[in-house]
């Protein structure tokens, strides 16, 4: 079985976090996660779950059509 690891670029997400929550710590608090967990996710050390993406979309007021641009832009 072949394992495929894809890294994603979260620059747009980082910008939205800053715009809506000011800090990663505040975003983490609103998400119900630790700032360490958020850091791992934004640095591709841990993957986002579907429920975390759903919660982040609510917290950051991201339109459904824009979700791929925030969470699924591959690193090049």
Contact map, one row per residue, 1 for C-alpha under 8 A:
1110000000000000000000000000000000000000000000000000000000000000000000000000
1111000000000000000000000000000000000000000000000000000000000000000000000000
1111100000000000000000000000000000000000000000000000000000000000000000000000
0111110000000000000000000000000000000000000000000000000000000000000000000000
0011111000000000000000000000000000000000000000000000000000000000000000000000
0001111100000000000000000000000000000000000000000000000000000000000000000100
0000111110000000000000000000000000000000000100000000000000000000000000000110
0000011111000000000000000000000000000000000100000000000000000000000000111110
0000001111100000000000000000000000000000000000000000000000000000000000111110
0000000111111100000000000000000000000000010000000000000000000000000001101000
0000000011111110000000000000000000000000000000000000000000000000000001000000
0000000001111111000000000000000000000000000000000000000000000000000011000000
0000000001111111100000000000000000000000000000000000000000000000000001100000
0000000001111111110000000000000000000000010000000000000000000000000000000000
0000000000111111111000000000000000000000000000000000000000000000000000000000
0000000000011111111100000000000000000000000000000000000000010000000000000000
0000000000001111111111110010000000000000000000000000000000010000000000000000
0000000000000111111111110000000000000000000000000000000000000000000000000000
0000000000000011111111000000000000000000000000000000000000000000000000000000
0000000000000001111111000000000000000000000000000000000000010000000000000000
0000000000000000111111110110000000000000000000000000000000010000000000000000
0000000000000000111111110110000000000000000000000000000000000000000000000000
0000000000000000110011111110000000000000000000000000000000000000000000000000
0000000000000000110011111111000000100110000000000000000000000000000000000000
0000000000000000000000111111100001100000000000000000000000000000000000000000
0000000000000000000011111111110000000000000000000000000000000000000000000000
0000000000000000100011111111111000000000000000000000000000100000000000000000
0000000000000000000000011111111111100100000000000000000000000000000000000000
0000000000000000000000001111111111100000000000000000000000000000000000000000
0000000000000000000000000111111110000000000000000000000000100000000000000000
0000000000000000000000000011111110000000000000000001001100100000000000000000
0000000000000000000000000001111111000000000000000000000000000000000000000000
0000000000000000000000000001111111101100000000000000000000000000000000000000
0000000000000000000000001001100111111100000000000000000000000000000000000000
0000000000000000000000011001100011111110000000000000000000000000000000000000
0000000000000000000000000000000001111111000000000000000000000000000000000000
0000000000000000000000000000000011111111100001000000000000000000000000000000
0000000000000000000000010001000011111111110000000000000000000000000000000000
0000000000000000000000010000000000111111111000000000000000000000000000000000
0000000000000000000000000000000000011111111111000000000000000000000000000000
0000000000000000000000000000000000001111111111110000000000000000000000000000
0000000001000100000000000000000000000111111110000000000000000000000000000000
0000000000000000000000000000000000000011111111000000000000000000000000000000
0000001100000000000000000000000000000001111111100000000000000000000000000000
0000000000000000000000000000000000000001111111100000000000000000000000000000
0000000000000000000000000000000000001001101111110000000000000000000000000000
0000000000000000000000000000000000000000100111111000000000000000000000000000
0000000000000000000000000000000000000000100001111101100000000000000000000000
0000000000000000000000000000000000000000000000111111100000000000000000000000
0000000000000000000000000000000000000000000000011111110000000000000000000000
0000000000000000000000000000000000000000000000001111111000000000000000000000
0000000000000000000000000000001000000000000000011111111100000000000000000000
0000000000000000000000000000000000000000000000011111111110000000000000100000
0000000000000000000000000000000000000000000000000111111111000000000000000000
0000000000000000000000000000001000000000000000000011111111100000000000000000
0000000000000000000000000000001000000000000000000001111111111000000000000000
0000000000000000000000000000000000000000000000000000111111111111001000000000
0000000000000000000000000000000000000000000000000000011111111100000000000000
0000000000000000000000000010011000000000000000000000001111111000000000000000
0000000000000001100110000000000000000000000000000000000111111100000000000000
0000000000000000000000000000000000000000000000000000000111111110000000000000
0000000000000000000000000000000000000000000000000000000011011111011000000000
0000000000000000000000000000000000000000000000000000000010001111111000000000
0000000000000000000000000000000000000000000000000000000010000111111000000000
0000000000000000000000000000000000000000000000000000000000000011111100000000
0000000000000000000000000000000000000000000000000000000000000111111111000000
0000000000000000000000000000000000000000000000000000000010000111111111110000
0000000000000000000000000000000000000000000000000000000000000000111111111000
0000000000010000000000000000000000000000000000000000000000000000011111111000
0000000001111000000000000000000000000000000000000000000000000000011111111000
0000000111001000000000000000000000000000000000000000100000000000001111111000
0000000110000000000000000000000000000000000000000000000000000000001111111100
0000000111000000000000000000000000000000000000000000000000000000000111111110
0000011110000000000000000000000000000000000000000000000000000000000000011111
0000001110000000000000000000000000000000000000000000000000000000000000001111
0000000000000000000000000000000000000000000000000000000000000000000000000111
